[in-house]
Amino acid sequence: MLVSAIKRQTLPFSAPKSREAQLEAATVFVMAEVNRSKGGGLLNRQPQETLRLITRVGYPLWVCSKNNAPPLIFDGLDVYSHNVIYDEEPSATSFMNALQNYQQPRENYVTFLCDQCTYFQQPPKTKQFVFRGLISETDFQADFSIYRREATEITLPQNLLPLILEEQTLNATFTDLDRLLAFFAEEKAKLLEIQKLLKKITSQYITEIEYEAAAAKEEADAKIKALSEFINPQVVKFRKEYNRRIKKLGASFDKDLDDLYKLKIRTEKMISKCESQFREYECNARTASRRGHEIYEQRWKDKAKQIQKVISEFRRELKNIENNVNRLRKQKGFDLSKLKQELDVEVKRLYQPIVDIEVAKDEKILAYKQESNRLIACEKPIAEGIARSLEIRETTSRVFDGLSVGEQKNVSLFYIPIYVVCFEANLSQRYILISPSSISNFDFSVKLRGVLGRSKVKDMLAPRFRAIAALTTKVEERIQHSSTFEVQLVSLGEKNNLLKSPTFVGSVLEGLEVLKQTEWVTEKEAKDFASQLTA
């Protein structure tokens, strides 16, 4: 779209209620004269300045809007700039491509998840998008939304500052922004797709692992059942054989023990009988002793000694019997235990294949469970990272809210009127710029300054919009930093120098009369200003 095809509008300098050309011309000229250096000075003598030119220029502003959205305002002189800082997350597209390559087989998928578990946990890269010329100050936007209501379409040639920020650059910026926002939208869609795909694949593989674990268990149980049917009869046979041997061995020991128990009982009876005889012999010896039958006494004592020896023999024999009983009991316990151990070893040997299958089954099921847990553990940080990336993407998108106008945008040029005053002294030039203003109220404080002999005219003009008045500063910056722009501005001013316009001169003279009547200037000041104008 060419600039000539764009709707161009200009805005008034003065407020609607004080829009008389004469008053505007007079106040601008008075402000120029008040600010002109008259020379002099004792310590630091200043050269006298001459008023080289006064011109009114249009400061270009691009206004882009769409539907009822707040418009975007761009500085046509390309002095303003707005940088949007945003976070760029790791590429979702790259992750998706890798995921599609490694989603099969399961081992590759698990390895991929474990290797990439911190992919979305990486700190985002800080980037910026530059809006050349965008005026983002809210105060400026608020002032302009009010000011633009006074705009009128440009139909006649006017003194307009040259565009530095061209529409091509503006369109390129919007194209880049649309491309960036499309990238954000694509990345967000990819993240949601990855989120869904990860959940699906992980769920499928966990189900697959569960099926494999169940199949492994079922296969092992079938083998165990088949082996049990073969091994159990052998175990029964071995148990039966060993039980027979155990029973036989026990019976053999029990017979020997029974014989010893019987012998012990007989020996105990003989000991009891002998002890009874011993007591009888001792009793008879005491009786013979009391009767004084020494021969009988001695005879009974000898018998008692003999029977005592017999008792001792029997006691020794009883002791040996008890020792043999204890030995046989221990031997019986040992031999029976040995047989039982042999049985257990044999049964264990027979059941070992089943035990081996049980162990292998448990190891497989544990391995499947560990694989399932590993799969979930590796997927979790990726899922959390994706959720975090989605939040950051959402935040980033909100940063650009209101900055995109799309293809169906309305673009127009508004020109803010600024008076440029150029002073010249020797070979140097100085500029003052006057933004859209209105004449201040002539109140008591202004009168007081006049009574005190201080100039009142410096307070005559007040900026209509303080934020928009800052444009004059931007023009001054452009003049200082660009000699080309200064040359263009002076050339434009020379071609449209209001000081050489009879209409402007006549308006100033008429306006001075109005200022004199409203007491902004004295009669003497009005004459001095008029003489400077016509000199």
C-alpha positions in Angstrom: 0.0 0.0 0.0 1.4 3.3 -1.0 1.4 6.3 1.3 -0.7 8.2 -1.3 -3.5 5.7 -0.9 -3.5 5.9 2.9 -6.0 8.2 4.6 -4.0 11.2 5.9 -5.4 13.4 8.6 -4.2 16.5 10.4 -4.9 17.8 13.9 -5.4 21.4 15.0 -2.8 23.2 17.0 -5.2 25.2 19.2 -8.1 24.1 21.3 -11.5 24.1 19.6 -12.6 27.2 21.6 -9.6 29.3 20.7 -8.9 28.3 17.2 -8.7 31.8 15.6 -5.7 31.9 13.2 -4.8 35.5 14.3 -4.5 34.5 18.0 -2.5 31.4 17.2 -0.1 33.3 14.9 0.4 36.1 17.4 1.1 33.8 20.4 3.6 31.7 18.3 5.4 34.8 17.2 5.5 36.3 20.7 6.9 33.0 22.1 9.6 33.1 19.4 10.5 36.7 20.2 10.6 36.0 23.9 12.9 33.1 23.5 15.3 34.9 21.0 18.6 35.9 22.6 19.0 39.7 22.5 22.7 39.5 23.1 24.6 41.3 25.9 25.9 40.0 29.2 28.7 41.3 31.3 30.7 38.1 32.0 29.8 35.9 29.2 28.7 38.1 26.3 26.2 36.4 24.1 25.7 37.2 20.4 22.4 38.6 19.3 20.2 36.1 17.5 18.1 36.8 14.5 14.8 35.1 13.8 15.5 33.1 10.7 12.2 31.3 10.2 9.0 30.1 11.7 7.3 27.3 10.1 4.5 24.9 11.0 5.2 21.3 10.3 3.2 18.1 10.6 4.8 15.4 12.8 3.8 12.0 11.2 2.2 9.3 13.3 1.1 5.9 11.9 -2.1 4.7 13.5 -3.0 1.0 13.0 -6.2 -0.4 14.3 -8.5 -3.4 13.9 -12.2 -3.4 14.7 -12.8 -2.0 18.2 -9.3 -2.8 19.5 -7.2 0.1 20.9 -5.1 1.5 18.0 -1.3 1.1 17.8 0.6 4.4 17.3 3.9 4.5 15.5 6.4 7.4 15.3 6.8 8.3 11.7 10.2 9.8 12.5 11.3 6.4 13.9 12.7 8.0 17.1 10.5 5.9 19.5 11.0 2.2 19.9 9.3 -0.5 22.0 11.1 -3.8 22.9 9.0 -6.8 24.1 11.1 -9.1 26.2 9.9 -12.7 26.1 11.0 -16.2 27.1 11.7 -18.8 24.4 11.2 -22.4 25.5 13.0 -25.4 24.1 11.6 -26.3 20.7 8.5 -28.5 20.9 8.8 -29.3 17.2 12.3 -30.7 17.6 11.1 -32.8 20.5 8.1 -34.1 18.6 10.3 -35.1 15.6 12.6 -37.0 18.0 9.7 -38.6 19.8 8.2 -39.9 16.6 11.6 -41.4 15.7 12.0 -43.1 19.1 8.4 -44.1 20.0 9.1 -47.7 18.9 10.2 -50.1 20.1 9.6 -49.8 23.8 13.2 -50.0 24.8 14.0 -47.0 22.5 11.1 -45.1 23.9 12.1 -45.6 27.5 15.7 -44.7 26.7 14.6 -41.6 24.9 12.4 -40.5 27.8 15.2 -41.0 30.3 17.7 -39.1 28.1 15.3 -36.2 27.5 13.7 -36.0 31.0 15.2 -32.6 31.5 14.5 -31.3 28.0 11.7 -29.0 29.1 13.3 -28.2 32.4 16.0 -26.1 30.7 15.9 -22.4 31.6 14.3 -20.5 28.8 16.3 -18.2 26.5 15.5 -14.5 26.9 14.6 -12.8 23.5 13.2 -9.6 22.4 11.0 -8.4 19.6 11.6 -4.8 18.5 8.7 -2.6 17.4 10.4 0.2 15.5 8.6 3.5 16.1 5.9 2.0 18.5 4.8 4.6 21.1 3.8 2.4 24.0 3.4 5.0 26.7 -0.1 4.8 28.1 -0.2 8.6 28.8 0.5 9.3 25.1 -2.1 6.8 24.0 -4.7 8.3 26.4 -4.0 11.8 25.2 -4.0 10.8 21.5 -7.4 8.9 21.9 -8.9 12.3 22.9 -6.9 14.4 20.5 -7.6 12.3 17.4 -11.3 13.2 17.6 -10.4 16.7 16.3 -8.7 15.3 13.2 -9.7 16.4 9.7 -8.7 14.9 6.4 -5.9 16.5 4.5 -7.1 17.8 1.2 -4.6 20.6 0.4 -0.8 20.5 0.3 0.7 21.0 3.8 4.1 21.4 5.3 4.7 17.8 6.5 7.9 16.2 8.0 9.3 13.5 5.8 8.5 9.9 6.8 11.5 8.0 8.1 9.5 5.0 9.3 8.0 3.9 6.0 4.9 1.7 5.6 7.1 -1.1 4.2 9.0 -1.3 7.5 5.7 -1.1 9.4 4.3 -4.0 7.4 7.5 -6.0 7.8 7.2 -5.5 11.5 3.6 -6.8 11.6 4.6 -9.7 9.2 7.4 -10.7 11.6 5.1 -10.4 14.6 2.4 -12.5 12.8 5.1 -15.0 12.0 6.3 -15.1 15.6 2.7 -15.4 17.0 2.0 -18.2 14.4 5.2 -19.9 15.7 3.9 -19.5 19.3 0.6 -21.0 18.3 2.3 -23.9 16.4 4.6 -24.6 19.4 1.6 -24.5 21.8 -0.3 -26.9 19.5 2.8 -29.2 19.3 3.1 -29.1 23.1 -0.5 -30.2 23.5 0.1 -32.9 20.8 3.2 -34.1 22.6 1.3 -34.1 25.9 -1.4 -36.2 24.4 1.0 -38.5 22.5 3.2 -39.1 25.5 0.2 -40.0 27.6 -1.1 -42.4 24.9 2.2 -44.1 24.2 3.1 -44.4 27.9 -0.3 -45.8 28.7 0.0 -48.3 25.8 3.4 -49.5 26.9 2.4 -49.8 30.6 -0.6 -51.9 29.5 1.8 -53.9 27.3 4.2 -54.5 30.2 1.3 -55.6 32.4 0.2 -58.1 29.7 3.7 -59.4 29.3 4.1 -59.7 33.1 0.8 -61.6 33.3 1.8 -63.8 30.3 5.2 -64.5 32.0 3.4 -65.5 35.2 0.8 -67.6 33.4 3.6 -69.4 31.4 5.6 -70.0 34.6 2.6 -71.3 36.4 1.8 -73.7 33.6 5.3 -75.0 33.7 5.2 -75.3 37.5 1.9 -77.2 37.2 3.3 -79.6 34.5 6.4 -80.2 36.5 4.4 -80.7 39.7 2.4 -83.4 38.1 5.7 -85.2 37.2 7.6 -84.5 40.4 4.9 -84.9 43.0 4.6 -88.7 42.5 8.4 -89.1 42.8 8.3 -87.0 46.0 5.5 -89.2 47.4 7.5 -92.3 46.5 10.6 -91.0 48.2 8.6 -90.0 51.2 7.1 -93.4 51.4 10.5 -95.1 51.1 12.1 -92.8 53.7 9.2 -93.2 56.0 9.6 -96.9 55.8 13.3 -96.7 56.5 12.6 -94.2 59.3 10.0 -96.5 60.8 12.3 -99.5 60.5 15.3 -97.7 62.0 13.1 -96.4 64.8 11.7 -99.9 65.5 15.3 -101.3 65.6 16.3 -98.6 68.1 13.0 -99.1 70.1 13.7 -102.9 70.4 17.2 -102.3 71.7 15.9 -99.6 74.0 13.1 -101.9 75.2 15.5 -104.6 76.0 17.6 -102.2 78.0 14.5 -100.8 79.8 13.6 -104.4 80.8 17.2 -105.1 81.9 17.1 -101.9 83.8 14.0 -102.9 85.6 15.3 -106.3 86.5 18.5 -104.7 87.7 16.6 -102.2 89.8 14.5 -105.1 91.3 17.7 -107.0 92.1 19.2 -103.9 93.7 16.0 -103.5 95.7 16.0 -107.1 96.8 19.6 -107.0 97.8 19.2 -103.8 99.7 16.3 -105.5 101.6 18.6 -108.5 102.4 21.3 -106.1 103.4 19.0 -104.4 105.9 17.9 -107.8 107.2 21.5 -109.0 107.7 22.4 -105.9 109.5 19.3 -106.2 111.7 20.2 -109.9 112.5 23.8 -108.8 113.3 22.5 -106.2 115.8 20.2 -108.7 117.4 23.0 -111.3 117.8 25.2 -108.6 119.2 22.6 -107.7 121.8 22.3 -111.4 122.8 26.1 -111.7 122.9 26.3 -114.3 120.1 29.5 -113.1 118.6 29.8 -115.9 116.2 26.3 -115.3 114.8 27.0 -111.6 114.8 30.1 -112.0 112.7 28.4 -114.4 110.3 25.6 -111.9 109.7 28.1 -109.1 109.1 30.0 -111.1 106.6 26.8 -111.8 104.7 26.0 -108.1 104.8 29.4 -107.3 103.3 28.9 -109.9 100.6 25.5 -108.6 99.7 26.8 -105.0 99.7 29.3 -106.0 97.1 26.6 -107.5 95.0 24.6 -104.3 95.3 27.6 -102.3 94.1 27.9 -104.6 91.1 24.3 -104.2 90.3 24.6 -100.4 90.6 27.5 -100.3 88.2 25.5 -102.5 85.8 22.5 -100.1 86.2 24.7 -97.1 85.4 26.0 -98.9 82.3 22.4 -99.6 81.2 21.4 -96.0 81.7 24.4 -94.9 79.7 23.5 -97.3 76.9 20.0 -96.0 76.9 21.1 -92.4 76.6 23.6 -93.4 73.9 20.9 -95.3 72.0 18.5 -92.4 72.3 21.1 -89.9 70.9 22.0 -92.3 68.2 18.4 -92.8 67.3 17.8 -89.1 67.1 20.9 -88.6 65.0 20.2 -91.4 62.6 16.5 -90.4 62.3 17.5 -86.8 61.7 20.0 -87.8 59.1 17.4 -89.8 57.3 15.0 -86.8 57.4 17.7 -84.5 56.1 18.4 -86.9 53.3 14.7 -86.9 52.6 14.5 -83.1 52.6 17.6 -82.9 50.4 16.1 -85.3 47.9 12.7 -83.6 48.0 14.5 -80.2 47.5 16.4 -81.7 44.6 13.3 -82.9 43.0 11.5 -79.6 43.5 14.5 -77.5 42.4 13.3 -77.1 38.8 10.0 -75.7 40.2 11.9 -73.4 42.5 14.1 -72.2 39.7 11.0 -71.4 37.6 9.4 -69.6 40.6 12.6 -67.5 41.0 12.8 -66.7 37.3 9.1 -65.8 37.4 9.5 -63.4 40.3 12.6 -61.9 38.7 10.7 -61.3 35.4 7.7 -59.8 37.2 10.0 -57.5 39.2 11.9 -56.5 36.0 8.5 -55.6 34.4 7.5 -53.6 37.4 10.8 -51.8 37.5 10.5 -51.1 33.8 7.0 -49.7 34.3 8.1 -47.6 37.2 11.1 -46.3 35.2 8.8 -45.5 32.3 6.5 -43.5 34.6 9.4 -41.8 36.4 11.0 -40.7 33.1 7.8 -39.4 31.7 6.8 -37.4 34.8 9.5 -34.6 34.5 8.7 -34.3 30.8 5.0 -34.0 31.4 5.7 -31.4 34.2 8.1 -29.5 31.9 5.4 -29.4 29.1 2.9 -28.0 31.6 5.4 -25.4 32.6 6.2 -24.6 29.0 2.5 -24.2 28.2 2.2 -21.7 31.1 5.2 -19.8 29.8 3.8 -19.8 26.3 0.5 -18.5 27.6 2.3 -15.7 29.5 4.4 -14.9 26.4 1.3 -14.7 24.3 -0.3 -12.3 26.8 2.8 -10.1 26.5 1.9 -9.5 22.8 -1.8 -9.0 23.5 -3.1 -6.0 21.6 0.1 -5.7 19.5 -1.1 -7.7 16.5 -3.6 -6.1 14.1 -3.7 -8.9 11.5 -4.1 -8.6 7.8 -7.4 -6.7 7.9 -5.8 -3.7 9.6 -6.8 0.0 9.1 -3.7 2.1 8.6 -3.8 5.9 8.5 -1.4 8.8 9.0 -2.0 11.5 11.5 0.0 14.7 11.5 0.6 16.5 14.8 1.1 20.3 14.2 4.4 21.7 15.6 5.8 25.1 15.1 9.5 25.1 14.4 11.3 28.4 15.2 14.9 28.7 14.0 17.3 31.3 15.4 20.6 32.2 13.8 23.7 33.8 15.3 26.9 34.0 13.4 27.2 30.5 11.8 25.2 28.6 14.4 21.5 27.8 14.5 19.2 27.1 17.4 15.7 25.7 17.4 12.7 25.8 19.7 9.6 23.7 19.0 6.1 24.5 20.1 3.7 21.6 20.5 -0.1 21.9 20.2 -1.1 24.5 22.9 -3.8 26.6 24.2 -3.8 30.1 25.7 -3.7 29.9 29.5 -6.3 31.6 31.7 -5.3 35.1 32.6 -5.7 34.7 36.4 -4.5 36.6 39.5 -1.0 35.0 39.5 -0.4 36.2 36.0 -1.5 39.7 36.9 0.8 39.7 39.9 3.8 38.8 37.8 2.9 41.8 35.6 2.7 44.1 38.5 6.1 42.9 39.7 7.6 43.8 36.4 8.1 40.1 35.3 7.2 39.0 31.8 3.8 37.3 31.5 4.0 36.1 28.0 6.2 33.1 28.9 3.1 31.6 30.7 0.8 32.4 27.8 0.9 29.1 26.1 0.3 25.8 27.9 0.7 22.3 26.1 -2.7 20.9 25.4 -1.4 17.3 25.9 1.7 16.9 28.0 2.5 13.4 26.7 2.1 14.5 23.0 4.3 17.6 23.8 7.2 15.2 24.2 7.2 14.9 20.4 9.1 18.2 20.3 11.9 16.6 22.3 12.0 13.7 19.8 12.3 16.2 16.9 15.2 18.0 18.8 16.9 14.6 19.3 16.5 13.9 15.6 18.0 17.3 14.7 21.0 16.7 17.0 21.7 13.2 15.7 21.0 13.6 12.1 22.4 16.4 10.0 20.4 15.2 7.0 17.2 15.6 8.9 18.2 19.1 10.0 18.9 20.1 6.4 15.6 18.7 5.3 13.8 20.5 8.2 15.5 23.9 7.4 14.8 23.4 3.6 11.2 22.7 4.4 11.1 25.7 6.7 12.6 28.0 4.1 10.0 26.9 1.6 7.2 27.6 4.0 8.6 30.4 6.1 5.7 32.0 7.8 7.7 35.2 8.4 7.5 35.8 4.6 3.8 35.1 4.4 1.7 38.3 4.3 -1.2 36.3 5.6 0.7 35.2 8.7 2.1 38.7 9.3 -1.3 40.2 9.1 -2.7 37.5 11.5 0.1 38.3 14.0 -0.7 42.0 13.9 -4.4 41.3 14.5 -3.6 38.8 17.1 -1.4 41.2 19.0 -4.3 43.5 19.4 -6.3 40.7 20.9 -3.5 39.8 23.3 -3.2 43.5 24.3 -7.0 43.6 25.0 -6.7 40.5 27.2 -3.7 42.0 29.0 -1.3 39.3 28.0 0.9 41.9 26.5 1.2 45.6 27.3 0.8 48.3 24.6 4.6 48.8 24.6 5.2 45.1 24.2 2.7 44.9 21.4 4.4 47.8 19.5 7.9 46.2 20.0 6.7 42.8 18.7 5.0 44.5 15.7 8.2 46.5 14.9 10.3 43.3 15.0 7.8 41.5 12.7 7.8 44.3 10.1 11.5 45.2 10.4 
